Amino acid sequence: MENLGIISFYGLIFGMVGTSLGGFIGAFLKLSSDKYLCFILEFAAGLMTAIICFDLIPESLNIIGISACIIGIFIGILSMIYCNKLVSKYSVKSKSNLTSAKSSMFETGIIIAVGLAIHNFPEGLAIGAGFESSNTLGLKLAIAIALHDIPEGISIALPLKVSGSSKLKAILITTISGLTTGLGAFFGVIIGNISQDLIGLSLSFAAGCMLYIVACELIPESKKRYSGRFASLGNMFGLITGLFTKVL
């Protein structure tokens, strides 16, 4: 508890570095066709699937068991459905001058940003709890989270850029989504000293949020724009990348 401020600062910095770098890459990345955009969208879907299956759910199961884990997942899914409705209303009001395709991409980018902001909170919890266990574990978690936040940042910035948003706006929204990591680290130190069950429930909640993003946003948007095999390869590579980072 003595290092509460320092650990929260670490969580904030590492959370923002990964997403900001990904946002910068996504904002300035030049794509010649929907084929490559959809490859990246599905790569992000595969990466998130790996995080759900190999990190969030197994860790949650170890802490709180199957029943509570499933409840947390359903709460996460329902929360994202609600967020989706709110974003849809905002999208209609603020993007009425866009074509339907661009409006759809704007909505997808915002939904991903909201989902990843929620997902980054339990990541921060993990960093905070890790530092409470040992400085080495906390630092390893922080670096790993920063690395896998890079493609997540790309998955936010790209749809926003395609929708017509400025590069600066895309980077800014992406960076903001990483702020919750610092908030999570703050509470991770506190919760780590109170209840491991709350951490387990937070992890399953994040898994539900990400599951919704993969199944209802990333893959449908990709298939709507490009139905070829190349995009599906992105999903496979994303899954393999997620597994590889898990091993590391």
C-alpha positions in Angstrom: 0.0 0.0 0.0 3.0 2.3 0.5 3.7 2.3 -3.3 0.1 2.9 -4.3 0.9 6.1 -6.3 4.0 4.6 -8.0 2.3 1.4 -9.1 -0.7 3.4 -10.4 1.7 5.5 -12.4 3.4 2.4 -13.9 0.0 1.1 -14.9 -0.9 4.4 -16.5 2.3 4.7 -18.4 2.5 1.1 -19.7 -1.2 1.2 -20.6 -0.9 4.4 -22.6 2.4 3.5 -24.3 1.0 0.4 -26.0 -2.3 1.8 -27.1 -0.8 5.1 -28.1 1.8 3.4 -30.3 -0.8 1.2 -31.8 -3.0 4.3 -32.4 -0.2 6.1 -34.1 0.5 3.2 -36.4 -3.2 2.7 -37.2 -3.7 6.4 -37.9 -0.7 6.7 -40.4 -0.9 3.2 -41.9 -1.8 3.5 -45.6 -4.1 0.7 -46.9 -4.7 0.2 -50.6 -7.9 -1.7 -50.2 -10.5 -3.2 -47.8 -8.6 -6.5 -48.1 -5.8 -5.3 -45.9 -8.0 -3.4 -43.5 -10.1 -6.5 -43.0 -6.9 -8.6 -42.4 -6.0 -6.2 -39.6 -9.5 -6.3 -38.1 -9.5 -10.1 -38.1 -6.0 -10.1 -36.7 -7.2 -8.1 -33.8 -10.2 -10.5 -33.5 -7.8 -13.5 -33.4 -5.5 -11.8 -30.8 -8.5 -11.0 -28.6 -9.7 -14.5 -28.9 -6.3 -15.8 -27.7 -6.4 -13.3 -24.7 -9.9 -14.5 -23.8 -9.1 -18.2 -24.1 -5.5 -18.4 -22.8 -5.4 -15.6 -20.3 -8.6 -14.0 -19.0 -10.9 -17.1 -18.6 -8.2 -19.5 -17.3 -7.0 -17.0 -14.7 -10.6 -16.2 -13.7 -11.4 -19.9 -13.4 -8.4 -20.5 -11.1 -9.6 -17.7 -8.8 -13.4 -17.9 -8.7 -14.5 -21.1 -10.4 -16.8 -21.9 -13.3 -20.1 -20.5 -12.1 -18.9 -17.1 -11.1 -16.7 -16.9 -14.2 -19.7 -17.5 -16.5 -21.8 -14.9 -14.6 -19.0 -12.4 -15.1 -18.8 -13.2 -18.8 -22.5 -12.7 -19.3 -22.4 -9.4 -17.4 -19.6 -8.2 -19.7 -21.6 -9.2 -22.8 -24.7 -7.4 -21.6 -22.7 -4.3 -20.7 -21.3 -4.2 -24.2 -24.8 -4.6 -25.7 -25.8 -1.5 -23.7 -22.7 0.4 -24.7 -23.4 -0.5 -28.4 -26.9 1.0 -28.2 -25.5 4.2 -26.7 -22.7 4.5 -29.3 -25.3 3.8 -32.1 -27.4 6.8 -30.9 -24.3 9.0 -30.7 -23.1 7.8 -34.1 -26.4 8.7 -35.7 -26.5 12.2 -34.2 -22.8 13.1 -34.8 -22.1 11.3 -38.1 -25.3 11.9 -40.0 -23.2 13.4 -42.9 -21.2 10.3 -43.4 -22.0 7.4 -45.8 -23.4 4.3 -44.1 -20.1 2.5 -44.6 -18.1 5.2 -42.9 -20.7 5.6 -40.1 -20.4 1.8 -39.5 -16.6 2.0 -39.3 -16.9 5.0 -36.9 -19.2 3.0 -34.7 -17.0 0.0 -34.8 -14.0 2.1 -33.8 -15.8 3.6 -30.8 -17.2 0.3 -29.7 -13.7 -1.3 -29.8 -12.4 1.7 -27.8 -15.1 1.4 -25.1 -14.6 -2.4 -24.9 -10.8 -2.1 -24.7 -11.1 0.6 -22.1 -13.2 -1.8 -20.0 -10.7 -4.6 -20.8 -7.8 -2.5 -19.8 -9.2 -2.0 -16.3 -8.7 -5.6 -15.2 -5.3 -5.6 -16.9 -4.4 -2.7 -14.6 -5.8 -4.8 -11.7 -3.4 -7.6 -12.7 -0.5 -5.1 -12.8 -1.4 -3.7 -9.4 -1.8 -7.2 -7.8 1.4 -8.4 -9.5 3.4 -5.6 -8.0 1.8 -6.4 -4.6 3.2 -9.9 -5.1 6.7 -8.9 -6.3 8.2 -6.0 -8.3 9.5 -8.5 -10.9 6.1 -10.0 -11.6 4.5 -6.6 -11.8 7.0 -5.4 -14.3 6.7 -8.5 -16.4 2.9 -8.1 -16.5 3.2 -4.4 -17.3 5.6 -5.0 -20.3 3.5 -7.9 -21.7 0.3 -5.8 -21.5 2.0 -2.8 -23.2 3.1 -5.1 -26.1 -0.3 -6.7 -26.7 -2.0 -3.3 -26.4 -0.2 -2.2 -29.7 -2.4 -4.2 -32.1 -5.4 -3.3 -30.0 -4.6 0.3 -30.5 -4.3 -0.3 -34.3 -7.7 -2.0 -34.2 -9.2 1.2 -32.7 -7.5 3.8 -34.8 -7.9 2.2 -38.2 -11.7 2.1 -38.3 -11.8 5.7 -37.0 -9.5 6.8 -39.7 -11.4 5.0 -42.4 -14.7 6.6 -41.1 -13.2 10.1 -41.9 -12.0 11.0 -38.4 -8.7 13.0 -38.3 -5.5 11.3 -37.4 -5.2 13.3 -34.2 -8.7 12.4 -33.1 -8.0 8.7 -33.8 -4.8 8.7 -31.8 -6.4 10.7 -29.0 -9.4 8.3 -28.6 -7.0 5.3 -28.7 -4.8 6.9 -26.0 -7.8 7.6 -23.8 -8.8 3.9 -23.9 -5.4 3.1 -22.2 -6.0 5.4 -19.2 -8.1 2.8 -17.4 -5.0 0.6 -17.0 -3.7 3.1 -14.5 -7.0 3.2 -12.7 -7.1 -0.5 -12.6 -3.5 -0.6 -11.2 -4.7 1.7 -8.4 -7.5 -0.5 -7.5 -5.4 -3.6 -8.1 -3.2 -2.7 -5.2 -6.2 -2.2 -3.0 -8.2 -5.2 -4.1 -5.2 -7.4 -4.0 -5.1 -6.8 -0.3 -8.9 -7.3 0.1 -10.2 -10.0 -2.2 -8.8 -12.1 -5.0 -12.4 -13.0 -5.9 -13.0 -9.4 -7.2 -10.0 -9.7 -9.4 -11.3 -13.0 -10.8 -14.7 -11.5 -11.5 -13.1 -8.5 -13.2 -11.2 -10.8 -15.5 -14.3 -12.8 -16.5 -16.1 -9.5 -17.1 -13.4 -8.3 -19.4 -13.5 -11.7 -21.2 -17.3 -11.1 -21.9 -16.7 -7.6 -23.2 -14.0 -8.8 -25.6 -16.0 -11.8 -26.7 -18.8 -9.4 -27.8 -16.3 -7.2 -29.7 -14.9 -10.2 -31.6 -18.2 -11.9 -32.4 -20.5 -8.8 -33.0 -18.1 -6.1 -34.2 -14.7 -7.2 -35.7 -15.6 -10.3 -37.6 -19.0 -9.1 -39.0 -17.5 -5.8 -40.1 -14.7 -7.6 -41.8 -17.0 -10.1 -43.6 -19.2 -7.2 -44.7 -16.3 -5.5 -46.4 -14.3 -8.4 -47.7 -15.3 -12.1 -47.9 -12.0 -13.5 -49.2 -9.7 -16.0 -47.5 -7.0 -13.4 -46.8 -8.9 -11.7 -44.0 -9.5 -15.1 -42.3 -5.8 -15.7 -42.4 -5.4 -12.6 -40.3 -7.7 -14.1 -37.6 -5.5 -17.2 -37.5 -2.3 -15.2 -37.3 -3.8 -13.1 -34.5 -4.7 -16.2 -32.6 -1.2 -17.7 -33.0 0.4 -14.3 -32.0 -1.7 -14.3 -28.9 -0.6 -17.8 -28.0 3.0 -16.8 -28.7 2.9 -13.8 -26.4 1.3 -16.0 -23.8 4.3 -18.4 -23.9 6.7 -15.5 -23.7 
